[in-house]
Amino acid sequence: MIGTGTGLAPYMSMIRNELALRVDGRVGLRAMWQRNGPRHFVMVHGARYSWDLGYRTELTGLARRCNNFHYLPVVTRPGEDATWRGRSGYVQDVIASGVIEHESGLTLTPDNFDILLCGNPGMVDTVIDWAEARGFTRDSGRSAGTLHVEKYW
């Protein structure tokens, strides 16, 4: 799941649903159902500044508790954000650097991953080109691919 700015919002319900536990017929986020399961989830989120990383506290907590959930926040203007000590640069460059493979322990191929994209059109177009060069295919009509794109701006 790759998003910039508010492009992260569509993924939140997916992650909350996948990592929720059914306890006495109720769903709760504190105890994890898919936690440490075989299915891995990687969320890459880019923003200009650390304070623009929506849901950061929740996602950092999930990543600490679930070894199959990987949260990779990225800031594009670290020089203007004195508190930031994490990854910096553009999301598409961070992805191309191999950080997803390093964090998840899986090779980023269509056999291991589906890629979901939402956010800045420049990032979306660049990642589409990068992913298609590696064998990922876009959804097409009724045919589901391994590259899913939400263009909203």
N, C-alpha and C positions, 0 to 999 in steps of 0.2 A: 504494500500500500504506500504509494508515493504521492505526497501532496505539498503544496506551498500555500502559505497564508491560511485562509479559511477553507482551502481545498481538503483539509483534514477532516472536516465535519462529517462527510458521508461515511467515513470509515469508523467513526466512534461507535455507532450502533452495532456495526458488524463485530468489532472487537469485544464490546461489552457482551454481546450475545454469545460469541464463541468461548469467552473465558468466564462465563457465569456458571455457578453451581446450583443445582436444584437441591434445596434443603427443605425437607418436609413439604414438598410441593411448591415452595416459593423459590424465587430466583434472588440470589444475593451476590454482590460483587466481591465481598470480603473473602469468601472461600471460593476457590477456583475449581471449575469442573474440568476444563481442558488443560489446566495447568500441568506443565511438564509432560504433556502428551506427545504423541509422535508428530502431530501436525504443527509446523512452525509458522509464525506470523512475524513479518518484518514491517515496521512502519517507519518511513523516512519522511521527516517533516522539515521544510525549509521556511525561514522567515528572515526578515531584515535584522531583527533584534531578538534577544532572548525573551523579552517581555511580550513579544508577539507570538510566541509558541503556545497556542491555545491547548488546553488539556495537559500541559507538560507535567504537572504534579501527579495527575492520575496515571499518565502513561509511564512515567518514571517508576512509580510504585508497582504497576503491573509488571514492568520489566524486571524489577527486583524479585518479585514473588514467582514469576513464571519463566523457567529457563527456555521455554519454547516461544516466548514473545520478546522481540528485539525492537527497541525504540531508538531511533537514530535522529536526533534533532540536529539541524544545521542552521547556522546564522551567516548571512551574507555580509554583514557590516560589523565584524567583531571589534574593529578599531574604535567604533562609536558606542560600544557596549562594554564598559569596564568590568562588569561582573561575569561576562561569558568566558568559560574555560573549555568549551567543547569544540566540536567540529565546526569548521568555517569554510565558506565557499558556496558555489552553486550546487544545488541538489544533483543535477545531472553529472557534474564532475565528481562528486562524492560517490555516486553510484558506479561510474566508470572506473573509479579507483580500486574497486574490489572489496569495499567495506562490507557489503551485504554478505558476501561469501565468508569473509573473515569473522563476522559477528555470528552468523547462523551455522557455520560449518558445512554449508551446502553450496554446491556450484549453481550459479544463477543461469539455469537453462530452462527451456520450456518443459522438460521432463520433471523438474523439481519445483517450479514456480509458476504462478499466474501473476501478472503485473497489473495493478490497478493504478491509474493516473488521474489526478484531478488538481488543477491549479493553474499557475502562470502558463499561458500558451507557449512561450518560448521554451520553458522546461518540458512541457508535454511533447512538443514537436521534436525536441532534441532526444528525449528518452525513447520516443517511438522509433526514430531512425536507428538509435543505438540497439534497441531491443530487436527490431526486425532484422538487423544485420546479424543477430545471434540466433535467429530461427523462431522468434516469437511471432505469432500471427494475430492480427486484430480480429475482433468480432466482426462478422459480416452477415447481415440479415439474420437468418435462423441458425447460422453456423457459429458456434462459440469458439473463440480463439483462446489464446493464452495472454492476450494483451487487451485490457479493457480500459476505455478512455471516456472520461466525462469532461466535455468542453462546455464551460458555462460562461466564458467571457471572451 
